[in-house]
Amino acid sequence: MDATFWSIVLLLLLATIVALLRTRKRDRCVRDFEDFHITLAEKGGDLTWGTLTVYATGIELLYAEPVRTPEGHVERSYLLYKDQYAAIDALYRYPGALSEENRNRRAQIMRRTAQPGIWGRLKRRLLNWMAMVRDAVLQAVSLLIGAAKTYKPGAVILSKQEQPLKTLSKEIVGYAGNAYDPLLERHLFRRVVLEVSIGDQRYNFCGWLREYTSAFIELIDAELRHDQAAHQVLYKLHPGSTVLDGVEVSIQHGKLCIQNHAHQLIYVDRVESPVFRKPLKALVPPHYLADLHLPEPTEEISVYVGIADKVDIVVPRTHALVRHAAGEDGDTSWWEAWVRRAGNVWKKRKTVT
Protein backbone atom coordinates (compact mmCIF):
# COMPACT_ATOMS: atom_id res chain seq x y z
CA MET A 1 0.00 0.00 0.00
CA ASP A 2 2.82 2.41 0.85
CA ALA A 3 4.64 1.73 -2.43
CA THR A 4 1.43 2.23 -4.39
CA PHE A 5 0.66 5.48 -2.58
CA TRP A 6 4.13 6.93 -3.13
CA SER A 7 4.15 5.89 -6.79
CA ILE A 8 0.90 7.82 -7.34
CA VAL A 9 2.25 10.84 -5.43
CA LEU A 10 5.45 10.79 -7.52
CA LEU A 11 3.51 10.70 -10.78
CA LEU A 12 1.23 13.55 -9.70
CA LEU A 13 4.22 15.64 -8.60
CA LEU A 14 6.10 15.08 -11.84
CA ALA A 15 3.00 15.79 -13.94
CA THR A 16 2.39 19.05 -12.04
CA ILE A 17 5.98 20.21 -12.53
CA VAL A 18 5.87 19.40 -16.25
CA ALA A 19 2.58 21.26 -16.66
CA LEU A 20 4.08 24.35 -15.00
CA LEU A 21 7.23 24.19 -17.11
CA ARG A 22 5.26 23.78 -20.32
CA THR A 23 3.46 27.06 -19.69
CA ARG A 24 6.80 28.90 -19.57
CA LYS A 25 8.99 27.11 -22.08
CA ARG A 26 9.63 29.24 -25.20
CA ASP A 27 12.21 28.76 -27.92
CA ARG A 28 15.16 31.07 -27.17
CA CYS A 29 15.82 32.00 -30.81
CA VAL A 30 12.22 33.03 -31.46
CA ARG A 31 12.02 34.71 -28.03
CA ASP A 32 14.92 37.02 -28.96
CA PHE A 33 12.63 38.68 -31.54
CA GLU A 34 9.83 39.37 -29.06
CA ASP A 35 8.41 42.92 -29.07
CA PHE A 36 10.22 43.68 -32.34
CA HIS A 37 8.59 44.38 -35.69
CA ILE A 38 9.28 41.30 -37.84
CA THR A 39 8.23 39.65 -41.08
CA LEU A 40 7.13 36.01 -41.00
CA ALA A 41 7.73 34.07 -44.22
CA GLU A 42 5.87 30.77 -44.47
CA LYS A 43 6.27 27.94 -46.92
CA GLY A 44 3.97 28.43 -49.86
CA GLY A 45 4.72 32.14 -50.15
CA ASP A 46 2.59 33.65 -47.37
CA LEU A 47 3.99 36.79 -45.71
CA THR A 48 2.81 38.38 -42.46
CA TRP A 49 4.36 41.32 -40.62
CA GLY A 50 3.81 42.93 -37.23
CA THR A 51 5.04 43.09 -33.64
CA LEU A 52 5.93 39.66 -32.29
CA THR A 53 4.72 38.13 -29.02
CA VAL A 54 6.00 34.66 -28.12
CA TYR A 55 4.07 32.13 -26.05
CA ALA A 56 4.82 28.57 -24.98
CA THR A 57 2.20 27.34 -27.46
CA GLY A 58 3.00 29.57 -30.43
CA ILE A 59 3.50 33.15 -31.63
CA GLU A 60 1.27 36.15 -32.36
CA LEU A 61 1.95 38.99 -34.78
CA LEU A 62 0.10 42.21 -33.90
CA TYR A 63 -0.63 44.34 -36.97
CA ALA A 64 0.38 48.00 -36.94
CA GLU A 65 -3.19 48.82 -38.04
CA PRO A 66 -6.35 46.67 -38.03
CA VAL A 67 -7.06 45.05 -41.40
CA ARG A 68 -10.59 44.99 -42.81
CA THR A 69 -11.07 41.95 -45.01
CA PRO A 70 -13.35 41.69 -48.09
CA GLU A 71 -15.74 39.64 -45.93
CA GLY A 72 -16.23 42.70 -43.72
CA HIS A 73 -14.62 41.65 -40.43
CA VAL A 74 -11.58 43.32 -38.86
CA GLU A 75 -8.38 41.41 -38.09
CA ARG A 76 -5.86 42.72 -35.54
CA SER A 77 -3.27 39.95 -35.37
CA TYR A 78 -2.06 36.66 -36.82
CA LEU A 79 -1.57 33.51 -34.72
CA LEU A 80 0.76 30.63 -35.56
CA TYR A 81 0.75 27.62 -33.25
CA LYS A 82 3.80 25.70 -32.12
CA ASP A 83 2.87 22.57 -34.03
CA GLN A 84 2.81 24.74 -37.18
CA TYR A 85 6.44 25.88 -36.81
CA ALA A 86 7.38 23.42 -39.53
CA ALA A 87 5.60 25.73 -41.99
CA ILE A 88 8.04 28.59 -41.25
CA ASP A 89 10.64 29.46 -43.86
CA ALA A 90 12.18 32.27 -41.76
CA LEU A 91 11.56 35.14 -39.37
CA TYR A 92 13.14 38.43 -40.51
CA ARG A 93 13.91 41.55 -38.48
CA TYR A 94 15.01 44.57 -40.49
CA PRO A 95 16.68 47.48 -38.59
CA GLY A 96 15.13 50.02 -40.97
CA ALA A 97 11.65 48.91 -39.88
CA LEU A 98 12.29 49.39 -36.15
CA SER A 99 11.39 52.26 -33.87
CA GLU A 100 14.17 54.31 -32.27
CA GLU A 101 13.68 52.47 -28.97
CA ASN A 102 13.95 49.06 -30.61
CA ARG A 103 16.98 50.13 -32.61
CA ASN A 104 18.70 50.91 -29.33
CA ARG A 105 17.62 47.52 -27.97
CA ARG A 106 19.04 45.82 -31.04
CA ALA A 107 22.31 47.78 -30.68
CA GLN A 108 22.66 46.41 -27.15
CA ILE A 109 22.05 42.90 -28.45
CA MET A 110 24.75 43.45 -31.06
CA ARG A 111 27.25 44.58 -28.42
CA ARG A 112 26.49 41.59 -26.19
CA THR A 113 26.89 39.27 -29.18
CA ALA A 114 30.18 40.73 -30.43
CA GLN A 115 31.58 41.12 -26.90
CA PRO A 116 29.74 38.76 -24.54
CA GLY A 117 30.36 39.40 -20.85
CA ILE A 118 31.79 36.88 -18.43
CA TRP A 119 28.44 36.30 -16.69
CA GLY A 120 26.74 35.55 -19.98
CA ARG A 121 29.46 33.03 -20.82
CA LEU A 122 29.23 31.40 -17.40
CA LYS A 123 25.46 31.07 -17.82
CA ARG A 124 26.01 29.53 -21.24
CA ARG A 125 28.49 27.03 -19.85
CA LEU A 126 26.04 26.09 -17.10
CA LEU A 127 23.25 25.45 -19.63
CA ASN A 128 25.61 23.34 -21.73
CA TRP A 129 26.65 21.36 -18.67
CA MET A 130 23.01 20.70 -17.83
CA ALA A 131 22.40 19.56 -21.38
CA MET A 132 25.34 17.17 -21.29
CA VAL A 133 24.28 15.54 -18.00
CA ARG A 134 20.69 15.18 -19.22
CA ASP A 135 21.30 11.79 -20.79
CA ALA A 136 23.11 10.62 -17.66
CA VAL A 137 20.17 11.61 -15.45
CA LEU A 138 17.68 9.90 -17.73
CA GLN A 139 19.80 6.78 -17.68
CA ALA A 140 19.88 6.92 -13.89
CA VAL A 141 16.07 7.18 -13.80
CA SER A 142 15.83 4.07 -15.97
CA LEU A 143 18.22 2.17 -13.69
CA LEU A 144 16.28 3.18 -10.57
CA ILE A 145 13.00 2.10 -12.11
CA GLY A 146 14.57 -1.19 -13.15
CA ALA A 147 15.89 -1.79 -9.64
CA ALA A 148 12.58 -0.84 -8.01
CA LYS A 149 10.70 -3.30 -10.22
CA THR A 150 12.49 -6.19 -8.53
CA TYR A 151 10.99 -5.38 -5.14
CA LYS A 152 7.43 -5.95 -3.99
CA PRO A 153 4.79 -4.66 -3.38
CA GLY A 154 5.43 -1.69 -5.71
CA ALA A 155 6.84 -3.74 -8.56
CA VAL A 156 3.53 -4.07 -10.42
CA ILE A 157 2.72 -0.35 -10.10
CA LEU A 158 6.17 0.76 -11.24
CA SER A 159 6.14 -1.71 -14.10
CA LYS A 160 2.93 -0.18 -15.42
CA GLN A 161 4.14 3.40 -14.92
CA GLU A 162 7.69 2.96 -16.22
CA GLN A 163 7.15 4.73 -19.56
CA PRO A 164 5.22 7.72 -18.07
CA LEU A 165 7.97 8.19 -15.48
CA LYS A 166 10.66 8.19 -18.15
CA THR A 167 8.72 10.66 -20.30
CA LEU A 168 8.05 13.04 -17.43
CA SER A 169 11.62 12.97 -16.17
CA LYS A 170 12.91 13.57 -19.71
CA GLU A 171 10.71 16.65 -20.10
CA ILE A 172 11.77 18.06 -16.71
CA VAL A 173 15.48 17.60 -17.33
CA GLY A 174 15.19 18.72 -20.96
CA TYR A 175 13.48 21.97 -19.95
CA ALA A 176 16.68 23.48 -18.54
CA GLY A 177 19.04 22.12 -21.15
CA ASN A 178 19.27 22.67 -24.88
CA ALA A 179 20.35 20.64 -27.88
CA TYR A 180 24.06 21.08 -27.17
CA ASP A 181 26.10 21.07 -30.35
CA PRO A 182 29.87 21.39 -29.81
CA LEU A 183 30.41 22.34 -33.45
CA LEU A 184 27.97 25.26 -33.29
CA GLU A 185 29.09 26.16 -29.77
CA ARG A 186 32.61 26.68 -31.10
CA HIS A 187 31.33 29.40 -33.44
CA LEU A 188 28.76 31.00 -31.15
CA PHE A 189 29.12 34.83 -30.93
CA ARG A 190 31.23 34.79 -34.12
CA ARG A 191 30.62 35.57 -37.76
CA VAL A 192 29.53 32.58 -39.82
CA VAL A 193 27.91 31.83 -43.16
CA LEU A 194 24.45 30.31 -42.83
CA GLU A 195 23.22 28.24 -45.75
CA VAL A 196 19.44 28.37 -46.10
CA SER A 197 17.41 26.22 -48.50
CA ILE A 198 14.02 27.72 -49.43
CA GLY A 199 12.16 25.70 -51.99
CA ASP A 200 14.62 24.72 -54.70
CA GLN A 201 16.79 27.79 -54.05
CA ARG A 202 19.81 28.03 -51.77
CA TYR A 203 20.95 31.28 -50.11
CA ASN A 204 23.96 32.26 -48.01
CA PHE A 205 23.68 34.74 -45.12
CA CYS A 206 26.86 36.05 -43.48
CA GLY A 207 26.34 37.33 -39.93
CA TRP A 208 26.82 36.76 -36.20
CA LEU A 209 25.69 33.43 -34.76
CA ARG A 210 23.61 34.69 -31.85
CA GLU A 211 21.83 31.54 -30.65
CA TYR A 212 20.73 28.05 -31.63
CA THR A 213 18.24 25.54 -30.25
CA SER A 214 17.10 22.10 -31.33
CA ALA A 215 14.56 23.76 -33.66
CA PHE A 216 16.03 27.11 -34.84
CA ILE A 217 19.23 29.02 -35.65
CA GLU A 218 19.46 32.78 -35.03
CA LEU A 219 21.77 35.02 -37.07
CA ILE A 220 21.98 38.79 -36.55
CA ASP A 221 23.41 41.63 -38.63
CA ALA A 222 23.48 39.32 -41.64
CA GLU A 223 23.56 40.19 -45.29
CA LEU A 224 22.22 38.16 -48.19
CA ARG A 225 24.84 37.57 -50.87
CA HIS A 226 23.62 38.89 -54.20
CA ASP A 227 25.00 40.47 -57.35
CA GLN A 228 23.61 43.93 -56.78
CA ALA A 229 25.14 45.97 -53.95
CA ALA A 230 22.70 46.66 -51.14
CA HIS A 231 21.83 50.24 -50.29
CA GLN A 232 19.12 52.17 -48.49
CA VAL A 233 17.70 54.22 -51.36
CA LEU A 234 13.90 54.04 -51.59
CA TYR A 235 12.47 53.69 -55.08
CA LYS A 236 9.01 55.07 -55.88
CA LEU A 237 7.17 52.37 -57.80
CA HIS A 238 3.77 52.36 -59.52
CA PRO A 239 1.73 49.48 -60.98
CA GLY A 240 3.58 48.28 -64.06
CA SER A 241 6.78 50.14 -63.12
CA THR A 242 10.15 48.64 -64.09
CA VAL A 243 12.34 51.06 -62.12
CA LEU A 244 13.65 48.34 -59.80
CA ASP A 245 14.60 45.22 -61.72
CA GLY A 246 12.81 42.09 -60.51
CA VAL A 247 10.14 43.88 -58.45
CA GLU A 248 6.60 43.83 -59.84
CA VAL A 249 3.79 46.03 -58.46
CA SER A 250 0.18 45.43 -59.47
CA ILE A 251 -3.42 45.79 -58.25
CA GLN A 252 -5.54 42.63 -58.41
CA HIS A 253 -9.10 42.26 -57.09
CA GLY A 254 -8.77 45.23 -54.74
CA LYS A 255 -5.40 44.12 -53.38
CA LEU A 256 -1.97 45.67 -53.88
CA CYS A 257 0.51 42.93 -54.87
CA ILE A 258 4.29 43.33 -54.59
CA GLN A 259 6.13 40.42 -56.18
CA ASN A 260 9.88 39.94 -55.69
CA HIS A 261 11.40 38.05 -58.64
CA ALA A 262 14.94 39.17 -57.76
CA HIS A 263 17.57 37.44 -55.57
CA GLN A 264 17.75 40.08 -52.85
CA LEU A 265 15.60 40.99 -49.88
CA ILE A 266 13.19 43.81 -50.74
CA TYR A 267 12.05 46.27 -48.08
CA VAL A 268 8.61 47.86 -48.56
CA ASP A 269 8.49 51.02 -46.44
CA ARG A 270 5.04 52.48 -47.19
CA VAL A 271 2.17 52.82 -49.64
CA GLU A 272 0.65 56.18 -50.63
CA SER A 273 -2.29 57.29 -52.74
CA PRO A 274 -4.29 60.54 -53.07
CA VAL A 275 -6.73 59.27 -50.40
CA PHE A 276 -4.58 57.34 -47.89
CA ARG A 277 -1.06 56.70 -46.60
CA LYS A 278 -0.22 53.33 -45.07
CA PRO A 279 3.13 52.21 -43.55
CA LEU A 280 4.08 48.60 -44.31
CA LYS A 281 7.69 48.15 -43.06
CA ALA A 282 7.74 44.62 -44.46
CA LEU A 283 10.49 42.50 -45.98
CA VAL A 284 9.77 40.55 -49.14
CA PRO A 285 12.24 37.65 -49.59
CA PRO A 286 13.20 36.40 -53.05
CA HIS A 287 10.29 34.84 -54.97
CA TYR A 288 7.74 35.94 -52.35
CA LEU A 289 4.58 37.99 -52.79
CA ALA A 290 3.36 40.63 -50.33
CA ASP A 291 -0.28 41.63 -50.72
CA LEU A 292 -2.34 44.30 -49.00
CA HIS A 293 -6.08 44.95 -48.97
CA LEU A 294 -6.53 48.54 -50.15
CA PRO A 295 -8.72 50.63 -47.84
CA GLU A 296 -10.02 52.58 -50.84
CA PRO A 297 -10.29 51.51 -54.50
CA THR A 298 -7.65 53.38 -56.47
CA GLU A 299 -5.34 52.99 -59.44
CA GLU A 300 -3.11 55.90 -58.44
CA ILE A 301 -0.77 54.38 -55.92
CA SER A 302 2.92 54.75 -55.03
CA VAL A 303 4.98 52.05 -53.31
CA TYR A 304 8.29 53.03 -51.68
CA VAL A 305 10.66 50.09 -51.96
CA GLY A 306 14.35 49.56 -51.18
CA ILE A 307 16.93 46.78 -51.00
CA ALA A 308 17.60 45.50 -47.48
CA ASP A 309 21.25 45.88 -46.55
CA LYS A 310 21.35 44.08 -43.18
CA VAL A 311 18.84 41.73 -41.59
CA ASP A 312 18.44 39.53 -38.51
CA ILE A 313 17.01 36.09 -39.21
CA VAL A 314 15.69 33.06 -37.33
CA VAL A 315 15.48 29.92 -39.48
CA PRO A 316 14.32 26.36 -38.69
CA ARG A 317 17.24 23.95 -38.60
CA THR A 318 15.36 21.62 -40.93
CA HIS A 319 16.50 23.74 -43.89
CA ALA A 320 19.41 25.79 -42.53
CA LEU A 321 22.92 24.98 -41.39
CA VAL A 322 26.13 26.82 -40.55
CA ARG A 323 28.36 26.10 -43.53
CA HIS A 324 31.45 28.31 -42.99
CA ALA A 325 33.26 30.30 -40.32
CA ALA A 326 33.58 33.90 -41.54
CA GLY A 327 35.49 37.09 -40.73
CA GLU A 328 39.14 38.04 -40.83
CA ASP A 329 41.88 35.92 -39.27
CA GLY A 330 42.14 38.42 -36.45
CA ASP A 331 38.45 38.10 -35.47
CA THR A 332 38.33 36.43 -32.07
CA SER A 333 35.81 36.07 -29.32
CA TRP A 334 35.83 38.33 -26.27
CA TRP A 335 37.16 35.52 -24.08
CA GLU A 336 39.98 34.60 -26.48
CA ALA A 337 40.98 38.26 -26.84
CA TRP A 338 41.10 38.64 -23.06
CA VAL A 339 43.23 35.49 -22.63
CA ARG A 340 45.57 36.66 -25.39
CA ARG A 341 46.02 40.08 -23.77
CA ALA A 342 46.64 38.47 -20.38
CA GLY A 343 49.22 36.15 -21.94
CA ASN A 344 51.01 39.05 -23.61
CA VAL A 345 51.17 40.96 -20.31
CA TRP A 346 52.59 37.90 -18.56
CA LYS A 347 55.25 37.44 -21.25
CA LYS A 348 56.31 41.08 -20.95
CA ARG A 349 56.62 40.78 -17.18
CA LYS A 350 58.77 37.65 -17.52
CA THR A 351 60.97 39.43 -20.08
CA VAL A 352 61.44 42.42 -17.75
CA THR A 353 62.35 40.24 -14.76
Secondary structure, DSSP 8 states (H G I E B T S, - for coil): -HHHHHHHHHHHHHHHHHHHHHTT---HHHHTTTTSEEEEEETTS-EEEEEEEEETTEEEEEEEEEEE-TTS-EEEEEEEEGGGGGGEEEEEE-GGGS-HHHHHHHHHHHHHHHS--HHHHHHHHHHHHHHHHHHHHHHHHHHHHHHHTTSSSSHHHHHHTHHHHHHHHHHHHHHH-----HHHHHTTTSEEEEEEEETTEEEEEEEEEEEE-SSEEEEEEEEE--SS------EEE-TT--SSTTEEEEEETTEEEEEE-SSS-EEEEEEE-SS-EEEEEEEE-TT-EEEEE-SS--S--EEEEEE---EEEEEEGGGEEEEEE-S-TT---HHHHHHHHHHHHHHHHHHH-
